[in-house]
Amino acid sequence: METALTNRNSSNPGTAIVTGASSGIGKVYADRLAARGYDLILVARRQERLSTIAADLQQRHGVSAEVLVADLSQPAGAAAVVDRLASDASISLLVNNAGFSAMKPLTDTPDATIREMIGLNVTALTLLSKAALVAFKARNAGTLVNVGSGAGFAPYPGIPVYGSTKAYVHLFTEALQGEVEGTAVRVQLVLPGAVISEGWEVAGGSSLESLPEGIVMTTEDCVDAALSGLDLGERVTAPSLHDDAPLREYEGLSGKLLQSVFDGKPAARYKVGG
Ligand SMILES: NC(=O)c1ccc[n+]([C@@H]2O[C@H](COP(=O)([O-])OP(=O)(O)OC[C@H]3O[C@@H](n4cnc5c(N)ncnc54)[C@H](OP(=O)(O)O)[C@@H]3O)[C@@H](O)[C@H]2O)c1
């Protein structure tokens, strides 16, 4: 039986681009996709790490694994991956995973960090999503996976910019699901909770060890659950969410608010216009 991930056929699923493949969630995605037979294009800044990972995947899974070194927070880095998405018809899957956080109140966050975070978590993810969907829609095949975060559901102390970039990923990815409606192109939003990765050191401010026991997931479990959600045909996959009723309520309520917020008359409580 073909899985949801096999866009061409079960023996040749095509090429997957994984951004942020040099560590954490992206590295595990690369491994799991190679195990499913995907050829890989591994994107991040640290060339040495990517080359080691690529050699390991080629050796263990017999797939081709290419390294594409790019700083996605910069226009030239994002453009290099956009160009590849536009020119390589073998690409059947994009995992927009690269992202980072900084745990600081806004007033303590350097401007350069804010620019870099929005450049990576928002601008690059948007440009890469566009390039992927242009190619996938033209072929009526392909899968886009955007990695958001549970931190995008509501404001969380100490991560005002990060949480907001992930709220963007949430709304944006669901908007794209509307754009591929009626086609064979798939778009999945993945919402990890707290996952063991170097990302916590990059963010600073709070260590994984300081989190309440039992709330932290392994990177492997997170990615395996996300891929299982994709196979199940889920549009939104939150690996740690045992009861998905609140998620459905949230989606339902936001849809209702969208409809009711447009009215030409100010609400009565504002006592405008007599
Ligand atoms: N860990 C969690 O608890 C958690 C929870 C929710 C969501 N997430 C999301 O999961 C995704 C992966 O994070 P992770 O936890 O696996 O963190 P991680 O281990 O730090 O991995 C981040 C990856 O992004 C790459 N990256 C960072 N800046 C980049 C840039 N400017 N250009 C290109 N690549 C860049 C890093 O590679 P280089 O440094 O080599 O460039 C690395 O491969 C992120 O989007 C994160 O927001 C994580």
The ligand as an SDF file (V2000), in Angstrom:
LIG
                    3D

 48 52  0  0  0  0  0  0  0  0999 V2000
   12.8830   21.7170   20.4120 N   0  0  0  0  0  0  0  0  0  0  0  0
   11.6860   22.1340   20.7550 C   0  0  0  0  0  0  0  0  0  0  0  0
   11.2730   22.0450   21.9290 O   0  0  0  0  0  0  0  0  0  0  0  0
   10.7710   22.7130   19.7040 C   0  0  0  0  0  0  0  0  0  0  0  0
    9.4420   22.9030   20.0460 C   0  0  0  0  0  0  0  0  0  0  0  0
    8.5760   23.4470   19.0970 C   0  0  0  0  0  0  0  0  0  0  0  0
    9.0500   23.7640   17.8370 C   0  0  0  0  0  0  0  0  0  0  0  0
   10.3610   23.5720   17.5280 N   0  0  0  0  0  0  0  0  0  0  0  0
   10.7880   23.9590   16.1800 C   0  0  0  0  0  0  0  0  0  0  0  0
   11.4560   22.8740   15.5740 O   0  0  0  0  0  0  0  0  0  0  0  0
   12.3600   23.3600   14.5990 C   0  0  0  0  0  0  0  0  0  0  0  0
   13.7050   22.6920   14.7740 C   0  0  0  0  0  0  0  0  0  0  0  0
   14.2470   23.0890   16.0050 O   0  0  0  0  0  0  0  0  0  0  0  0
   15.1370   22.1310   16.9250 P   0  0  0  0  0  0  0  0  0  0  0  0
   14.4990   22.1030   18.2510 O   0  0  0  0  0  0  0  0  0  0  0  0
   15.4190   20.8520   16.2310 O   0  0  0  0  0  0  0  0  0  0  0  0
   16.4390   23.0480   17.0950 O   0  0  0  0  0  0  0  0  0  0  0  0
   17.9540   22.8330   16.6720 P   0  0  0  0  0  0  0  0  0  0  0  0
   18.4460   21.5000   17.0860 O   0  0  0  0  0  0  0  0  0  0  0  0
   18.6620   24.0320   17.1750 O   0  0  0  0  0  0  0  0  0  0  0  0
   17.8850   22.8560   15.0760 O   0  0  0  0  0  0  0  0  0  0  0  0
   17.7030   24.0470   14.3550 C   0  0  0  0  0  0  0  0  0  0  0  0
   18.1720   23.8110   12.9340 C   0  0  0  0  0  0  0  0  0  0  0  0
   17.9480   25.0110   12.1880 O   0  0  0  0  0  0  0  0  0  0  0  0
   19.1740   25.3600   11.5250 C   0  0  0  0  0  0  0  0  0  0  0  0
   19.2820   26.8030   11.4110 N   0  0  0  0  0  0  0  0  0  0  0  0
   19.3290   27.7290   12.4090 C   0  0  0  0  0  0  0  0  0  0  0  0
   19.5060   28.9510   11.8990 N   0  0  0  0  0  0  0  0  0  0  0  0
   19.5890   28.7970   10.5470 C   0  0  0  0  0  0  0  0  0  0  0  0
   19.7790   29.7010    9.4770 C   0  0  0  0  0  0  0  0  0  0  0  0
   19.9380   31.0180    9.6740 N   0  0  0  0  0  0  0  0  0  0  0  0
   19.8200   29.1920    8.2210 N   0  0  0  0  0  0  0  0  0  0  0  0
   19.6800   27.8720    7.9970 C   0  0  0  0  0  0  0  0  0  0  0  0
   19.4870   26.9680    8.9710 N   0  0  0  0  0  0  0  0  0  0  0  0
   19.4450   27.4320   10.2270 C   0  0  0  0  0  0  0  0  0  0  0  0
   20.2690   24.8030   12.4260 C   0  0  0  0  0  0  0  0  0  0  0  0
   21.4300   24.5280   11.6560 O   0  0  0  0  0  0  0  0  0  0  0  0
   22.7280   25.4550   11.5380 P   0  0  0  0  0  0  0  0  0  0  0  0
   22.9910   26.0480   12.8880 O   0  0  0  0  0  0  0  0  0  0  0  0
   23.7880   24.5010   11.0690 O   0  0  0  0  0  0  0  0  0  0  0  0
   22.4020   26.4810   10.4990 O   0  0  0  0  0  0  0  0  0  0  0  0
   19.6540   23.4920   12.8600 C   0  0  0  0  0  0  0  0  0  0  0  0
   19.8570   22.4990   11.8940 O   0  0  0  0  0  0  0  0  0  0  0  0
   12.3960   24.8830   14.7740 C   0  0  0  0  0  0  0  0  0  0  0  0
   11.5680   25.4980   13.8090 O   0  0  0  0  0  0  0  0  0  0  0  0
   11.8170   25.0810   16.1500 C   0  0  0  0  0  0  0  0  0  0  0  0
   11.2240   26.3490   16.3060 O   0  0  0  0  0  0  0  0  0  0  0  0
   11.2330   23.0550   18.4260 C   0  0  0  0  0  0  0  0  0  0  0  0
  1  2  1  0
  2  3  2  0
  2  4  1  0
  4  5  1  0
  4 48  2  0
  5  6  2  0
  6  7  1  0
  7  8  2  0
  8  9  1  0
  8 48  1  0
  9 10  1  0
  9 46  1  0
 10 11  1  0
 11 12  1  0
 11 44  1  0
 12 13  1  0
 13 14  1  0
 14 15  2  0
 14 16  1  0
 14 17  1  0
 17 18  1  0
 18 19  2  0
 18 20  1  0
 18 21  1  0
 21 22  1  0
 22 23  1  0
 23 24  1  0
 23 42  1  0
 24 25  1  0
 25 26  1  0
 25 36  1  0
 26 27  1  0
 26 35  1  0
 27 28  2  0
 28 29  1  0
 29 30  1  0
 29 35  2  0
 30 31  1  0
 30 32  2  0
 32 33  1  0
 33 34  2  0
 34 35  1  0
 36 37  1  0
 36 42  1  0
 37 38  1  0
 38 39  2  0
 38 40  1  0
 38 41  1  0
 42 43  1  0
 44 45  1  0
 44 46  1  0
 46 47  1  0
M  CHG  2   8   1  16  -1
M  END
$$$$
